[in-house]
Amino acid sequence: MSFQSENQNQNQNPNPNPNPPLKKRIPRWSDFWVKRTKSKPLDEVAVAMHLHALSSQIPNDKSNPLLSNFPITDRTLLLSDELLLRILSTISDSLPQRNSNSLVCKRWLNLQGRLVRSLRILDWNFLLSGRLIHRFPNLNHLDLVPASLISPRNSGILLSNRVLSMHLDSGSSPNWCFCEENMLPVEVIDNGLSAVAVGCPNLRRLHVVGASELGLLSVAEECLTLQELELQKCSDDVLRGIAACGNLQILKLVGNVDGFYNSLVSDIGLTILAQGCKRLVKLELKGCEGSFDGIKAIGKCCQMLEELTLCDHRMDDGWLAALSFCENLKTLRFQSCKRIDLNPGLEEYLGSCPALERLHLQKCQLRDKKSVAAMFSVCRTAREIILQDCWGLDNAMFGFAVNCRRVKLFYLEGCSLLTTEGLESVIHSWKELQSLRVESCKNIKDSEISPTLATLFTTLKELKWRPDTKSLLPSSLVGISMGKKGGKFFKRT
């Protein structure tokens, strides 16, 4: 009976679920993740718990947005900004190293920007957008000249000068004033200078081209610590803005550069400059005009001026006599000058620079006897004379150097017209001569050295004799430790 009832129950309800059986479900990504989680080794779980414990110990500084963006495993989060800055300043001794440090993370990028003091700008929009000041807040040296020029970066034509260089397009107009056509407008440059004045109050050095009086006035009013300024494409009106820089000590004015731009600096601008910048120590005038009055104003007003450089000057005749008003001038340089002073006047009215110590001429044309004689007369107190690659310097021109009786150091290089006889006639008059260097002067021959000149060489403390590397000294001069092939250099102790 019992067996029969069981069979009846099974027949009455063979399947309690009326729905048909479901098909097998397609696996999803979550299933793989669950399986991977279940199979994770215990050591990985322990590491995760350890990192979670470390993260709970690090304070959540919500006041510093930089710290909140860094991963928890960044150990440098435990260091303050001041301490990390000291570490970065120690290891950032080269440009590749500084670039590598900036790529570590955003915090290092911002901190590395604080350590940058000098920068050369290539994109003017980078300055106007404010990114320059935000990225580098502690700049004290800024070069804006490359960014002021509009030039194709991928051009293979490079126009270069001692002052600046720029790329040119093959379709540039042949008027030989390329910068004036490819320079930013004055208003744009002034806006950039205003941004620099506000964002860089501790600026000390600035290089700029094509600015106006208003732009320089904004820099002068805000950057009170500005000490060095290079101004290209300068004019008399622009110098009114420079005159407001009361603490300026080093100034370079570029008025006219052949092939790039034309600008005028005359006695008016030099007088304005002299009355405003009375603390000048170094002054360089390149391509500037002027005359006796302008140089005289600088000498009288700038009592601290110690170094004056004239490069490719366009001064009027008679300006050389004004150098006598520069009472504290110690160094006088002429570079790439086609002339010195064609009409210097009578020698008794020239005067001299009483404190002058160094006279340096490089790549100058010394073809006029009056100019050369007047120059050595004004510089008669010089103790160091350096002549490099000067054209026209023959025995007659060099003979005027006998007026400089106190010379202790004389360097001669690349003057091919001067002979051994002309050199010997002058240096014998320099009784205090201690150092002599002669290089690449093909008309100065070893075979023409007299016994008197050889005896003079033995009394020198420093000698570098290499006028012609192809010649050999006579055997009679070997005993004075001079020469052999290629020249000889020695110092007496």
Order of alpha helices (4+ residues) and beta strands (2+ residues): alpha-alpha-alpha-alpha-alpha-alpha-alpha-beta-alpha-alpha-beta-alpha-beta-beta-alpha-alpha-beta-alpha-beta-alpha-beta-alpha-beta-beta-alpha-beta-beta-beta-beta-alpha-beta-alpha-beta-alpha-beta-alpha-beta-beta
